[in-house]
Amino acid sequence: MNVDLYKNIFFVGIGGIGMSALARYFSKKNKSVYGYDKTKSDLCMQLENEGIDIIYNDNASNILKEIYQSDTKETLIIYTPAIASDNKILQFFNDRSFDIIKRSEALGYISKDTYTVAIAGTHGKTTTSTMLAHILEASGNNPTAFLGGISHNYKTNFLFSESSNILIVEADEFDRSFLHLHANIAIITSIDVDHLDVYKDKNDLLLAFNQFIAQIKKNGFLLIEDSVKHEIEPNKRINIASYSTSSICDYYSENISCNNSKMIFDMKFCKNKFINNFESSITNIELNMPGKHNVSNAMSAIIVSSYLGVDKSNIKKAIKTFNGVYRRFDIHIDNKKLVYIDDYAHHPEEVLATINTTKKMYPSRKITVVFQPHLFSRTKDFANEFSVSLRDADDLVLLDIFPARENPIEGIDSYMLLNLCTNNEKEVCPKDSLIPLLKNKKIDILLTLGAGDVSTLVQPIKHMLN
């Protein structure tokens, strides 16, 4: 399929972070772009301001009159797996034999004939891909990049370049989406069990990751975090190197220190694998994001940038000016009396990393954590792990589970999770009661965590705290 041949592109679920980036891509390609979403989010309103027509109900007849009357073969329908199969808009196009593909398929078609860098892993995809895009953009290499979050530097989740032949994409393991990609360069940041609604177990997940690796183009480059290197199958078709913040391998960091919310570190290598311009070390790298996990993300972006020919001085300048990603350890308030941080963490390992990073930055201060579990299935599968990840919260507030694409599971709710948590102060709170609850608490440090609509509370919380 050549997606460039279609005149009209319609997105079912256009407000998603991945879907909106695709919509922006086709808009830049001068296609007539339309979409449907059930919620008029800030992202949807931005798309409308960019000239994209969006409907928010099941009656598409007015805004899509032009599409209905056109040849169905002129219009491509792209949908997200988050949309229910019985959605009336999707059924409308199905009944009329429009060409319909998933978002991941569209990304696969776009990347097919383009030099593609794909970032995979259970955690760190968005931060790593945004760092890499920023390094290339700041050094004049201007990539096209589909990002899984809003870059603070560029205020968008999509960068577009007519001249560049470098495409940066996130290789999402959910729904086995990354198996539509055939990358020239791939990064694997981590492989932790997740999406057990898609994968039977860890072995099933590893099979998918190994298939993704097998699809890397011949003589391509795979960069993998050293702790998961043993979980991939040998592959002589491609070049493979490892990186780490905690062990000596092909590329590793040392002298890591934290100064307020800034990480400072050095990078070294044992073997100069496949990168002609990587010097024996890069010292005193400054990253304006806290946490050892973000040093790891930065390392992978630095190594791939070097592989693509960016020199050391430009890399260091770019990393120093990287301002992070919306909802990735977003520090909204930071003073001696009050700290407020918001983060997208929704997997036990991410929750643990965010809380641990906060404790290291602000030792001896009381941390109140508001956590919105994401998906009934994930809460069910990782209830014990979440209880461990959350145990260092001095005061824990659980919001109701955000269902996203799922129906409730009997016996699985936030009270079930609360009962497993050993925190001395803990409670469940409905989302619409959170602001009044927080008003009556003595807040020292507040963390809001989760991948659901807890994000809509960030500005009201910030306003209330100020």
C-alpha positions as CSV (number, residue, x, y, z in Angstrom):
1,M,0.0,0.0,0.0
2,N,1.2,3.5,-0.9
3,V,-0.4,5.8,1.7
4,D,0.7,8.9,-0.3
5,L,-1.7,8.0,-3.1
6,Y,-4.8,8.8,-0.9
7,K,-6.5,12.2,-1.1
8,N,-8.3,12.1,2.2
9,I,-7.2,10.6,5.5
10,F,-9.7,10.1,8.3
11,F,-8.5,9.2,11.9
12,V,-10.8,7.3,14.2
13,G,-9.4,8.3,17.6
14,I,-7.5,11.3,16.4
15,G,-6.8,12.7,19.9
16,G,-4.3,10.0,20.9
17,I,-0.7,11.0,21.1
18,G,0.4,8.7,18.3
19,M,-2.7,9.3,16.1
20,S,-2.3,13.1,16.4
21,A,1.3,12.9,15.2
22,L,0.2,10.9,12.2
23,A,-2.5,13.4,11.5
24,R,0.0,16.2,11.6
25,Y,2.3,14.2,9.2
26,F,-0.5,13.8,6.6
27,S,-1.5,17.4,7.0
28,K,2.1,18.5,6.2
29,K,1.9,16.2,3.1
30,N,-1.1,18.4,2.0
31,K,-3.7,15.7,2.4
32,S,-7.3,16.5,3.5
33,V,-7.2,15.3,7.1
34,Y,-10.3,14.6,9.2
35,G,-10.9,12.8,12.5
36,Y,-13.2,11.6,15.2
37,D,-12.7,11.5,19.0
38,K,-15.1,11.2,21.8
39,T,-13.4,14.0,23.9
40,K,-12.5,17.5,22.8
41,S,-9.0,17.5,24.4
42,D,-6.4,20.2,24.3
43,L,-4.6,18.1,21.7
44,C,-7.8,17.9,19.5
45,M,-8.2,21.7,19.8
46,Q,-4.6,22.2,18.6
47,L,-5.3,20.0,15.6
48,E,-8.4,22.0,14.8
49,N,-6.3,25.2,15.0
50,E,-4.0,23.6,12.5
51,G,-6.9,23.2,10.0
52,I,-7.9,19.6,10.8
53,D,-11.7,19.0,11.0
54,I,-12.7,16.8,14.0
55,I,-16.1,15.5,15.1
56,Y,-17.0,14.5,18.6
57,N,-20.2,12.4,18.1
58,D,-21.3,9.5,16.0
59,N,-23.1,11.5,13.4
60,A,-20.4,12.2,10.7
61,S,-22.8,13.3,7.9
62,N,-22.2,17.1,8.0
63,I,-18.5,17.4,8.3
64,L,-17.7,14.4,6.1
65,K,-20.2,15.0,3.3
66,E,-17.3,15.6,0.9
67,I,-15.8,12.2,1.8
68,Y,-19.0,10.3,1.6
69,Q,-19.6,11.5,-1.9
70,S,-16.1,10.8,-3.1
71,D,-14.7,7.6,-4.4
72,T,-14.0,5.4,-1.4
73,K,-10.6,4.6,-2.9
74,E,-9.5,8.2,-2.4
75,T,-9.9,8.0,1.3
76,L,-7.8,6.0,3.8
77,I,-9.2,5.3,7.3
78,I,-6.7,5.0,10.1
79,Y,-7.8,3.8,13.6
80,T,-6.2,3.2,16.9
81,P,-6.7,-0.2,18.8
82,A,-8.0,1.9,21.7
83,I,-11.2,2.4,19.7
84,A,-13.9,-0.3,20.3
85,S,-14.7,-2.5,17.4
86,D,-18.4,-1.6,17.6
87,N,-17.7,2.1,17.2
88,K,-20.3,3.6,14.9
89,I,-17.8,5.7,12.9
90,L,-15.6,2.7,12.3
91,Q,-18.7,0.6,11.3
92,F,-19.8,3.3,8.9
93,F,-16.5,3.0,7.0
94,N,-16.5,-0.8,7.2
95,D,-19.9,-1.0,5.7
96,R,-18.9,1.1,2.8
97,S,-15.7,-0.8,2.0
98,F,-13.2,2.0,2.7
99,D,-9.6,1.1,3.0
100,I,-9.0,0.7,6.8
101,I,-5.7,0.2,8.6
102,K,-4.3,0.5,12.1
103,R,-2.1,3.3,13.2
104,S,0.9,0.9,13.4
105,E,0.4,-0.2,9.8
106,A,0.4,3.4,8.6
107,L,3.6,4.0,10.4
108,G,5.1,0.9,8.9
109,Y,4.2,2.1,5.4
110,I,5.6,5.5,6.0
111,S,8.9,4.1,7.3
112,K,9.2,1.3,4.7
113,D,11.4,3.3,2.3
114,T,12.9,5.8,4.8
115,Y,16.0,5.5,6.9
116,T,14.4,4.6,10.2
117,V,15.5,4.8,13.8
118,A,13.0,2.8,16.0
119,I,13.1,3.1,19.8
120,A,11.6,0.1,21.6
121,G,11.3,-1.0,25.2
122,T,8.8,-1.2,28.0
123,H,10.1,2.1,29.5
124,G,11.9,5.1,28.2
125,K,10.7,5.2,24.5
126,T,9.3,8.7,24.6
127,T,12.1,10.4,26.5
128,T,14.8,8.6,24.4
129,S,13.1,9.3,21.0
130,T,12.6,13.0,22.0
131,M,16.2,13.4,23.1
132,L,17.4,11.8,19.9
133,A,15.2,14.1,17.8
134,H,16.4,17.1,19.7
135,I,20.1,16.2,19.2
136,L,19.6,15.8,15.5
137,E,17.4,18.9,15.2
138,A,19.8,21.1,17.2
139,S,22.8,19.9,15.1
140,G,21.1,20.7,11.8
141,N,20.2,17.2,10.8
142,N,16.4,17.9,11.0
143,P,14.7,14.6,11.3
144,T,11.0,13.7,10.9
145,A,10.0,12.4,14.2
146,F,6.8,10.8,15.6
147,L,7.0,11.2,19.4
148,G,4.9,9.6,22.1
149,G,4.8,12.8,24.2
150,I,4.9,16.6,23.8
151,S,8.4,17.9,23.7
152,H,9.0,21.0,25.9
153,N,11.6,22.3,23.4
154,Y,9.2,22.2,20.4
155,K,5.8,22.2,22.0
156,T,4.7,19.3,19.8
157,N,4.8,15.5,19.4
158,F,5.8,15.7,15.7
159,L,8.8,17.1,13.9
160,F,8.7,17.3,10.1
161,S,11.5,17.8,7.6
162,E,11.1,17.7,3.8
163,S,14.9,17.5,3.3
164,S,15.9,14.9,5.8
165,N,15.9,11.2,5.1
166,I,16.0,10.2,8.8
167,L,12.8,9.1,10.5
168,I,12.5,8.6,14.2
169,V,9.6,6.5,15.5
170,E,8.6,4.8,18.8
171,A,8.4,1.1,18.4
172,D,5.4,0.2,20.6
173,E,5.1,-3.4,21.8
174,F,1.4,-3.0,22.6
175,D,-0.8,-4.9,20.2
176,R,2.5,-6.1,18.6
177,S,2.6,-2.7,16.8
178,F,6.3,-2.6,16.4
179,L,6.2,-5.7,14.1
180,H,5.1,-3.4,11.3
181,L,8.6,-1.7,11.4
182,H,11.8,-2.6,9.6
183,A,14.3,-0.3,11.1
184,N,17.8,0.6,10.0
185,I,18.7,1.4,13.6
186,A,16.9,0.1,16.7
187,I,17.2,0.9,20.4
188,I,15.9,-1.4,23.1
189,T,15.8,0.4,26.4
190,S,14.2,-2.4,28.6
191,I,12.1,-5.5,28.4
192,D,9.8,-5.8,31.4
193,V,6.6,-7.8,31.4
194,D,3.6,-5.7,30.4
195,H,0.5,-5.8,28.3
196,L,-0.6,-9.3,29.5
197,D,-3.9,-8.6,27.7
198,V,-1.8,-9.0,24.5
199,Y,1.0,-11.4,25.5
200,K,0.6,-14.7,27.3
201,D,3.7,-14.3,29.4
202,K,7.3,-13.0,29.4
203,N,8.4,-15.6,26.8
204,D,5.6,-14.5,24.4
205,L,6.8,-10.9,24.9
206,L,10.4,-11.9,24.2
207,L,9.4,-13.7,21.0
208,A,7.9,-10.5,19.8
209,F,11.0,-8.4,20.7
210,N,13.2,-11.0,18.9
211,Q,10.9,-10.8,15.9
212,F,11.3,-7.0,15.9
213,I,15.1,-7.4,16.0
214,A,15.0,-10.0,13.2
215,Q,13.2,-7.3,11.0
216,I,16.1,-4.8,11.4
217,K,17.5,-4.3,7.9
218,K,20.7,-6.2,6.9
219,N,23.8,-4.5,8.3
220,G,21.6,-2.4,10.5
221,F,22.5,-1.4,14.1
222,L,20.9,-2.6,17.3
223,L,21.7,-0.8,20.5
224,I,20.5,-2.6,23.6
225,E,20.6,-1.9,27.3
226,D,23.1,-4.4,28.7
227,S,20.9,-6.0,31.4
228,V,18.5,-7.3,28.7
229,K,21.1,-8.3,26.1
230,H,21.0,-11.9,27.3
231,E,17.3,-12.1,26.4
232,I,17.8,-11.5,22.7
233,E,18.7,-14.2,20.1
234,P,22.0,-14.0,18.3
235,N,21.8,-12.2,14.9
236,K,24.7,-12.1,12.6
237,R,22.9,-10.0,10.0
238,I,23.2,-6.8,12.1
239,N,25.6,-5.0,14.3
240,I,24.8,-5.2,18.0
241,A,26.2,-3.1,20.9
242,S,25.2,-2.7,24.5
243,Y,25.1,0.3,26.9
244,S,24.7,0.6,30.7
245,T,24.8,3.0,33.6
246,S,25.7,0.2,36.0
247,S,28.0,-2.3,34.3
248,I,31.0,-2.1,32.0
249,C,30.0,-3.1,28.5
250,D,30.5,-1.6,25.0
251,Y,29.3,1.8,26.1
252,Y,29.0,2.7,29.7
253,S,28.7,5.7,32.0
254,E,30.5,6.6,35.2
255,N,30.9,9.5,37.6
256,I,27.2,10.0,37.7
257,S,26.0,12.7,40.1
258,C,22.8,14.6,40.7
259,N,22.9,18.4,41.3
260,N,19.3,19.5,42.1
261,S,17.3,18.3,39.1
262,K,20.4,18.0,36.8
263,M,22.4,14.8,36.1
264,I,26.1,15.0,35.3
265,F,28.0,12.0,33.9
266,D,30.8,10.7,31.7
267,M,30.6,8.2,28.9
268,K,33.2,5.7,27.9
269,F,33.5,2.6,25.7
270,C,35.3,-0.7,25.8
271,K,35.2,-1.3,22.1
272,N,34.5,1.4,19.5
273,K,31.8,-0.7,17.8
274,F,30.6,0.6,14.5
275,I,31.0,4.3,15.3
276,N,33.9,6.0,13.7
277,N,33.6,9.4,15.4
278,F,32.9,8.2,19.0
279,E,35.9,9.3,21.0
280,S,37.3,7.2,23.9
281,S,35.2,9.2,26.3
282,I,32.7,12.1,26.5
283,T,33.0,13.8,29.9
284,N,30.9,16.2,32.0
285,I,27.7,15.7,30.1
286,E,24.9,17.8,31.6
287,L,21.3,16.6,31.5
288,N,18.4,18.7,32.8
289,M,16.4,15.7,33.9
290,P,16.9,13.8,37.2
291,G,17.2,10.1,37.6
292,K,19.7,7.4,36.6
293,H,17.1,6.0,34.2
294,N,17.3,9.3,32.3
295,V,21.0,9.0,32.1
296,S,20.4,5.6,30.5
297,N,18.0,7.2,28.0
298,A,20.4,10.0,27.2
299,M,23.3,7.5,26.6
300,S,21.3,5.6,24.0
301,A,20.4,8.9,22.2
302,I,24.0,10.0,22.3
303,I,25.4,6.7,20.9
304,V,22.9,6.7,18.0
305,S,23.6,10.4,17.3
306,S,27.3,9.6,17.1
307,Y,26.5,6.6,14.8
308,L,24.6,9.1,12.6
309,G,27.7,11.4,12.5
310,V,26.9,14.1,15.0
311,D,30.1,15.3,16.7
312,K,30.7,15.4,20.4
313,S,30.4,19.1,20.9
314,N,27.0,19.3,19.2
315,I,25.8,16.4,21.2
316,K,26.8,17.9,24.5
317,K,25.2,21.3,23.6
318,A,22.0,19.6,22.6
319,I,21.8,17.4,25.7
320,K,22.4,20.5,27.9
321,T,19.5,22.3,26.2
322,F,17.0,19.4,26.3
323,N,14.1,20.5,28.3
324,G,12.3,17.2,28.7
325,V,8.9,15.9,27.7
326,Y,5.4,16.8,29.0
327,R,4.4,14.5,31.9
328,R,7.9,12.9,32.2
329,F,9.0,14.0,35.6
330,D,7.5,17.4,35.0
331,I,8.5,19.7,37.9
332,H,5.7,22.4,38.2
333,I,6.6,23.8,41.6
334,D,9.9,23.6,43.3
335,N,10.8,25.6,46.4
336,K,11.8,25.0,50.0
337,K,8.2,24.9,51.1
338,L,6.5,23.0,48.3
339,V,7.3,20.7,45.4
340,Y,4.8,19.4,42.8
341,I,5.9,16.9,40.1
342,D,3.7,15.1,37.6
343,D,4.7,12.0,35.7
344,Y,3.2,9.5,33.2
345,A,4.5,6.5,35.2
346,H,1.9,3.6,34.9
347,H,4.0,0.4,35.2
348,P,5.4,-0.7,38.6
349,E,9.0,-0.2,37.4
350,E,8.2,3.3,36.3
351,V,6.4,4.2,39.5
352,L,9.3,2.9,41.5
353,A,11.8,4.9,39.5
354,T,9.9,8.1,39.8
355,I,9.4,7.8,43.6
356,N,13.0,6.8,44.1
357,T,14.3,9.7,42.1
358,T,12.1,12.1,44.0
359,K,13.4,10.7,47.4
360,K,17.0,11.1,46.2
361,M,16.4,14.7,45.1
362,Y,14.5,15.6,48.3
363,P,15.7,13.5,51.2
364,S,13.9,13.7,54.5
365,R,10.9,15.4,53.0
366,K,7.3,14.0,53.1
367,I,6.1,12.7,49.8
368,T,2.4,12.5,49.0
369,V,1.7,10.3,46.0
370,V,-1.5,10.4,43.9
371,F,-1.6,7.4,41.7
372,Q,-4.3,6.6,39.0
373,P,-4.0,3.0,38.0
374,H,-4.2,2.5,34.2
375,L,-6.2,-0.5,32.9
376,F,-8.1,-3.1,35.0
377,S,-5.9,-5.8,33.4
378,R,-2.6,-4.2,34.3
379,T,-3.8,-3.5,37.9
380,K,-4.9,-7.2,38.2
381,D,-1.6,-8.5,36.7
382,F,0.7,-6.3,38.7
383,A,-1.2,-5.6,42.0
384,N,1.5,-7.0,44.2
385,E,4.3,-5.2,42.3
386,F,2.4,-1.9,42.5
387,S,2.0,-2.3,46.2
388,V,5.8,-2.6,46.5
389,S,6.5,0.3,44.1
390,L,4.2,2.6,46.1
391,R,5.3,1.6,49.6
392,D,7.7,4.6,50.0
393,A,4.9,7.1,49.6
394,D,4.5,8.7,53.0
395,D,0.9,9.5,52.1
396,L,-0.8,7.5,49.3
397,V,-4.0,8.5,47.5
398,L,-5.3,6.1,44.9
399,L,-7.7,7.4,42.2
400,D,-10.2,5.0,40.6
401,I,-8.8,2.8,37.8
402,F,-8.7,4.5,34.4
403,P,-10.3,1.9,32.1
404,A,-9.1,3.3,28.7
405,R,-10.1,0.6,26.2
406,E,-11.2,-2.0,28.8
407,N,-14.4,-3.1,30.6
408,P,-14.3,-3.6,34.4
409,I,-13.0,-6.9,35.8
410,E,-14.9,-8.3,38.7
411,G,-13.0,-7.8,42.0
412,I,-10.4,-5.5,40.5
413,D,-10.6,-1.9,41.7
414,S,-8.5,0.6,43.6
415,Y,-9.8,-0.7,47.0
416,M,-8.3,-4.1,46.1
417,L,-4.9,-2.4,45.4
418,L,-5.2,-0.3,48.6
419,N,-5.6,-3.4,50.7
420,L,-2.3,-4.7,49.4
421,C,-0.4,-1.4,50.1
422,T,1.4,-1.2,53.5
423,N,1.6,2.6,53.7
424,N,0.7,4.1,57.1
425,E,-1.4,6.8,55.4
426,K,-3.5,5.6,52.5
427,E,-6.9,6.1,50.9
428,V,-9.0,5.9,47.8
429,C,-10.4,9.1,46.4
430,P,-12.8,9.7,43.4
431,K,-11.1,11.9,40.8
432,D,-13.6,14.8,41.2
433,S,-12.9,14.9,44.9
434,L,-9.1,15.1,44.7
435,I,-8.7,18.9,44.8
436,P,-10.8,19.3,48.0
437,L,-8.9,16.4,49.5
438,L,-5.5,17.9,48.7
439,K,-6.7,21.3,50.1
440,N,-7.0,19.7,53.5
441,K,-3.6,18.0,53.4
442,K,-0.3,19.5,54.5
443,I,1.6,19.1,51.2
444,D,5.4,19.0,51.3
445,I,6.1,17.1,48.0
446,L,3.3,16.0,45.8
447,L,3.6,13.5,43.0
448,T,0.7,12.8,40.6
449,L,1.3,9.6,38.6
450,G,-0.6,7.7,35.9
451,A,-1.3,7.4,32.2
452,G,-5.0,8.2,32.3
453,D,-6.9,11.4,32.7
454,V,-5.1,12.4,35.9
455,S,-3.3,14.7,33.5
456,T,-6.5,16.9,33.4
457,L,-5.9,17.7,37.1
458,V,-2.4,19.0,36.7
459,Q,-3.3,22.6,36.1
460,P,-6.1,22.7,38.7
461,I,-3.7,21.2,41.3
462,K,-1.0,23.7,40.4
463,H,-3.5,26.6,40.7
464,M,-4.7,25.3,44.0
465,L,-1.2,24.8,45.4
466,N,-0.1,28.2,44.3
